[in-house]
Amino acid sequence: MSEDAADILVVDDSPSKRYVITSWLRRDGHRVVEAATGTEALALLHGGPDGVAPGTELVVLDVRLPDIDGFEVAERIKEDPRTTAVPVIHISATAVHAVDRTQGLNRGADAYLAEPIDPDELLATVRAKLREYRARRRAERLAGRLTRLVDTTTAFNATTSLPDLLLAAATGAARVFDGPAAVAASSEETGPIAVQVDAVAGEPQVRAAMREAYDYDPLDGQAGTVLFRQETGPWWPGAVWRLVARAKPGREPLHVAVPADGFLDDDADLLRQFGQAVALAVEALRSYDEERRTAIMLQQSMLPQRLPTVPGVQLAVRYRPASEHASVGGDFYEIMVVDGQLVAAIGDVAGHSLRAATIMAEVRHALRAYLVEDASPGPSMERLNRMMLRLLPEEIATMCLLSMDPASGRVRLTNAGHPPPLRVLDGQVTQVLGRVALLGVPTPHDTETPLTLAPGETLVMVTDGLIESRGHTFNEGLEALCVAVADAEADLEQFCDRLLADLGAGSRDDDVALLVIRRVDFP
């Protein structure tokens, strides 16, 4: 049967006229349903499971009907949003004057033929109206799919992990193409993953990618997009359209599959756009993950690999990167012994990126060099600030730096805009106040705060990642920290673990560094 064939409803109360018209239409390859009254015609049109007779593409409608005249039937067809686009061709042997034709066209008809009707004219009119109808349907279909494509692109670009991205992409592809869809990709962290949706409203199935299905690479490692038809596959019965896309040479490609049944020429361009958008999103996620891993490795390599053994002092430290989907920051700590003095620092370089981790390394190395020459906190902080103003003028950082005499417990401390250290003794918590400006601000930074730790007293220093979180202010977080440290365990390792578990549970947007010093009996 010709691709131009259509399902046509012929409405006429004269059996002989219906026979003639339906014969012409059937000989032209069309499928015809007949109705003798307006009521019957409307019932047929609106009688499908979704309220519309499936596939009805055109109505040939007599003007003079025994129950409802054809003008009103046409009006009802056009007023109903389910059938408003269906073309209506009026035919009439009696209402043949200009006023009749005008009324028919004004009330919804798309064409008006007066008897005697030439069969070629009728068939030509039917073909013309079908072309218009189908062009409109294709345009509406494409517009709807483009809208869903935009929504889908927004959804998968908002994800922060490969499984979530593929889940959003496969679910969106099923909506865009009105049927099943499968999407597969891989990353260094997850390995190959495939997500398959077997129906528009179906539940996505996440599984390890089938090697035989996704190992094919027609791009041969190059960037680009290839779309091809595959007659069999492990997805669904029948042929599928496969798309393989790669945004960066040498990477694992993205794979997309949709059933070939009902796939139109317009869908090919749409599938290419979809695949390219997903491939770019996958590549962006891979690049982000790689940068994050590099930053974490750099950050952790810059931290002290072991703690010094200092008589009269117990030490414990923790560093935890931001949650999996957040950017890496510039948190750090330093502990060293210079001329018998314990020197400790904790700090945070502004920003969340590989650059922040790199700046952190520069600041930490400069600090170590200054401390070797002079372990005094004030002068060292002043030198560090001058270095940042000259060599890193666009950067700022916070830092708390102290030196401690293990024998006496005397401490000299300089705090450059960092959260205040907390003194803990017998369940009482005191904030060590007194700060100078952030590092990177052209003001004096050599002011020191003296204090003395009593035997058994604990000094807790943290970065703001343990204090600030979504939904809580800095002061609320600091108050929660004060409550948590009040009952400090005898074992500092257990103490640190509990603080991270209690205050760092769930997703965190920032790194966390924690440094704890406790004065014990000096031997």
N, C-alpha and C positions, 0 to 999 in steps of 0.2 A: 504494500500500500504506500502511496506517495507520502513524503514527509509533509506536503502541503495539505493533506487530508485533515478534516476537522470534525468535531462532534457538533452537529447543528440541530436545533429544535425548530420544527415547522409547525406553526399554529394556524389552522384554518378549519372552519366548520363544514366546509364542502369536501367530502371524501374524494371526489374526482379531482378537484384542484390540488389537494394534498398529494394525491397519487402522481399527478403530472410533475409537480415541483420536486417531490422527493425522488422521482425517477431521474430528473435532470441532475440533481445533487449527487445521487449515488453513482451515476455513470461518471461523474467527475471525481469519484474516489472518496466522497465524504460519507461519514456515518450519520444517520438521520434518526431522530426520535420525533414522533408525531403527537400532537395534541389538538383536540377539537374545540376547546373553550379556553377563555382567559384564565378561569380558575384552575383548570387542569395544567395549563402552561406554567402558572406561578408555582403550583405544587411540585411540578417536575423540576423547575429551576431551583427551588429552595428546599428540596426534599432530601438532599444528601446528608451524610453523617455530620458534616460541618455546616449544614444549612444551605449548601449549594450543590446542585447536581454535578458530580465530578466530570470535568473536562468540557462542559458546555462552552463553546467559543463564539457562537453566533446564533441569533434568533431571526427566523423569517416569520413575520407576524402580519396576519390579515387585519385590516382596520375594522371590518364589520364582523363582530362575534356575537353569539346569542346571549351571553351573560354580561360580560364587561367589554366595552369597546376597546379596540387595539390601542387607541391613544392612551387610555388609562393604564392598560397593561404595560406599555412602554414606559410610562411615567413611574410606575411602581418598580419596574426593573432598574431604572436609573437612580431612583431614590434609595434603593437598598445598597449599602456599601459593599455587600458581598457580590453584587452583579452589576455595579455601576459601569464597569469597563466593558461589559459584554456588548458587542455591536447588535443593533436592532435594525432590520430592513423591513419597512412597511410595504405591503402589497395591497392593492385594492382594485376592484372592478367598478365600484360606484363612487367612492370618494376620490375623484380624479382631478378636481379643480385646484387652482393655485391656492385657494384658501385652505383646502384640505391638506395639501402638501406642506403648507406653511405651519399649520397647526401640528401636524405630525412631527416635523423637524423641531419645532419649538418645544414639544413635550417629550423629547428624548430620542426620537428615531435618528439613526445615522445615515439612512438613505430611504428614498421613497420611490417605488416603481408602480406605475399605473398599468392596468391590463388594457390591451393584450400585452403580455410580457414576452419579450424575446429571450429565449433560453441563454443565448450567448451573453446578452446584457446582464441577466441575473447572475450567471456564473462569474462574469468579470467583476460585478459589484461585490459578490461574496468574496472573491479573492482579494480585492482591494481592501475591504474592511477587515479581513483576516490579517493581511499584512500590517495594517495600522494597529490592530489589537495586539498582535504578537510583538510588534516593535515596542509598544507601550509596556507590555508585560515584561519583556526583556529589560527595558530601561528601569522599570520599577524593581525588578528582581535584582539587577546589578546595583541600583542605589541602596537597596536594603542590605545587600551583602557588603558593600563598601562601608556602610554605617557600622555593621557588625565587625568588619575588619578593623576599623578605627577603635572600637570598644575593646576588641581582643588585644590589639597592639598595646593599648594603654594598660590593660590588665597584666600582660606578661612582662612588660617593661617595669612594672612596679614590684615584681618579685625579687627576692634576694638569694635564691638557691636554684640550682638546676632542676631538681624534682618539681619545685613549685612552678618554675617557668614552663616546663614541658606540660605540666598539668593544666595550666592556664591556656597554653597554646593549643593543646589537643581539644580541650573543651570548647575553646573559641572557634577552632576549625570546624568542629561539628555544627556549630551554630551558623558559621559563615556559609558552609557548603550544604547545609540542610541534610546531613547524613553522617555516617560513621567517619572517623578520622583517626590517624595514628601519627605520632611525632616521636622521633628518637634522636638523642645526641649523647655526648659523653663529656666528662671532665676528669681531671687528674684525681680529684677527691672522690667522686661518686662512681667512676667507671661508666660503662654504657647503660643508659636507661631509656626505656620506651614507655609511652603512655598511649593507650588505645581507648577510644570512646566508640562503642558499637551502635549508638543511637543519639539523636540530637539531645534528648533528655536523659541519656543513659549515664550510668555511674562510671567514671574513668577507672581504668585498670592500669596500675603502675607495675611494671615488671622489668627484669633485666632484659636488655635488648637481645633479640635473637640474632646470633651472628650470621646465620644464613640469610636473614632478611635485610640486615643493615650493613653488611661488610662490603657491599658493592660500591665502588667509587669511580663513576664515569668521568669525574673531573681530574683524576690522576694527581691529586694533591694540590691542584691549583684553586685559586679563588674563583667563584662564579656560581652559576645556577644551571642545572640541567633538568628538564622535564621530559618524561617518557612514559609510555604505556607498557604495563606489564600484565601478561595474560593470566598468570597464576601467582599466588603468594600465600603466606601464612595468616593473612589478616581476615579476609572474608571470601566467600565463594565468588568466583568471577574475576574479571579483570580490574585492575586498579591503575590510577595515575600516580606515578612516583615522582617526587621532586628531591633532588640532592643539591644542597647549597653549602657553600663555604665562604666565610667572610675574610679569612686570612689564610694564605698559603701554608701548607704543612699541618694544619689543624685537622682534627677529626670532623667530618662533615655532619650536617644536619640532614635528617631524612623525614619526609612527609609523605603519607599515602592517603588517598581518598578513593572510594569506588568509582569506576569508570561509568557506571550506569547513570544516565542523566547529566553527564559532564558536558558542558557547552564550550564553544570557542571562547566566550567571555570569561569562563571560569579558569582557563589556562593562564591568562594575564593576572587574574586575581590570585591564583595559587602561587605564581611567581612572586608577586608582591608580598604575600603572606610569608613564603619561605625566606625571602631576603630579610624581612623584618625580624623573623625569629632567629635566623642565623646571626644577624648583627647583635641581637640581645644576648644570645648564647656567648658570642665572642666577648662582648662587654663584661659579662659575668665572669668568664674565664680570666680575662685580664685583671679584673678587680681582685679575684681570688689569688692570682699569682702575685700581684703587688702586695696584697695583705700578708701572704705567707712570707714574702721577702722582707717586709717591714718587721714582722714578728721575729724572724730569724735574726735580723740585724739588731733589733731591740734586745733580744735575749742574749745575743753574743756580747753586747756592750755591758751587760750587768755583771757584777762580781760573780765569778764562778764558785767561790767558796767564801765563807765568813771567817774573819780572823778569830783566833782564840785570845781572849783578853781576860786576864785575872780580875775578879771582882765584877764582872759584867756578863750577863746572859743576852744573847742576840737571837732574833728570828726575823726573817723577811719573807715576803710573798710578792710575786708579780703575776697578774693574770690579764691577758689581752682582753679587749672588748669582746662582747658576744659575737658569735659567728658572723652575723650579718652587719656588724657595725665597722666603721673604719678604725684603723690602728692609730693610737695617739702617741704622745711623746713622753710618757711617764718613765721615771728612772729612780734608782736609789744608788747610793755609794757608801761603802763602809771601808775604812782603812785605819791603820795605826801609824802615827807620825810622831817620832820622838817620845814614845810612851803615852801619847794622848790618843784616845779613841776619837776619830773624826767620822761623822755620819751626815749624810745629806739625802734629801728626797725632793724630787722636783717634777715639773710638768711643763713641757714645751707646748705652746699653743698650736692647735691644728690637729687634724686627724688624717694622716696620709704617710706615704713613704718618706716624703720630705720632712715631716715632723719627726720621724724616727731618725733621719739623718742629722737634723739639727740637734736633736737630743744627744747623739754621739759626739758632735763637735763640742757642745756645752760641757758634757761630762769629761772629755779629755782635757779641755782647758782647765776645768776645776781641779782635776787631779794634779796637773802641772803646777798650779798656784799653791795647792795645799802642801806639796812637797817642799816648797820654798818657805812657806809660812802657814802653819795650821790654824791661825787665828781666823775665826769666822768672818768678822767684820771686814778686815782688809782683803780677804780672799773674795768675798762677795762684791766688794768695790771694784777689784780688778776684773772680775767676771762681767760685771755690768759695763765697764769701759770696753771690754772686748766685744760684747754684743753690739754696743752703740757704733763701733767702728766697722766691724766685720760682718755683723748680721743686723743691719739697721732696720730691716722689715720684720724682725722676729721679736716676740716677747715670751717670757717664761716666768714661772713661779718656782721658788726654792726655799727650803728650810735647811739651814746648815748649822751644825753644832760641833764643838769639841768638848770632850769630857775627860776629866782626870779620874781614872778608875779607883784610885786609892781614896780620894776625898769625896767623890761624887759631885764635885763642882763642874758646872756646865756653863759654857758661853754659847749663846745662840743668836743667830741672825735669821730673820724670816722675811723674805722678799715676796710678799703677796700670797703666801701659801696658806692653806688651812692650818689653824693653830694646832700645835702638838698638845697632847692630853697627858697630864700627870695622874697616875692612879696609885692610890695607897689606901689600904684598909677600906675598900669600897667607895672611897671618895674620889671624885674626878674634878680636876681643875684644868682649865684652859690656860696655856701659856700665851698671854697676849703681848702685844708690841710687835709692830711690823713696819718694814720700809716698803717702798714702792716695788712694783714688778720689775724684774730684770728686763732691760731694754728701754727703761724710762730714765731720762737724764736728771736724776736727783741723787743725793748721797745715799750710799748703801752700806756704810760701815758701822751703823748702830748695832750694839750687842745688848742682849738681855741676859743677865746673870741669874743662875738658880743653882740649887744644890739638891741632888736626889738623895733621899734617905735610903738606908738599907731596906731592901724589899720593894722599893718604889719602882714603878714601871712608867716609861715614857713611850707613848704611842704616836707615831707619825704616819699619816696617810695622804694619798692624793685624792682629788675631789671625786674620782670615779667611785669611791666607796661611800661618798656622802650624797652626791646628786644623782637623781634618777627621775624618769618621767613621772609627773604627777606629784612631786615633792620639791619643796624649796630647799635651798642650801641650809638655812637655819633648821628646818625640820630634819634634814638628814644629819646635821651635826648633833642635834639633840638625841637622835636615835643612836648615833655612834657613842655618845657619852653614856647612855644607858647600857649599851652592849659591853663597853670596856670596864664598867664598874666592877663586875664579878670576874676579874682576870684569873684564869687558871694558873696553877703552879707551873705547869708545863707550857712554855711559850708556843711550842708548835701546835698544841691543841688549841691554845688561845687564838692563834692566827687562823687556824682552820675554822673555828666557830665563827669568828668575825666575818670571814668570807661567806660562810654558809648562811648566816643570819642576815647580813646586810647586802651581800652580793648575789642573792638568789635571783633566778630569772634572767631575763635579757637585760644586758647592760650596754649603754651606748658609749662608754668610755673605759679606758684601761684602769686597772687598779694596782697601785703599789702600796705596800704596807711594810713598815719598819718598826720593830719593837725593841726597846733597850730596857733591861732591868738591872738595877744595882743589887749585887749580892755581897756577902762578906768577902773582904779582900784578904787573901791568904797572907 
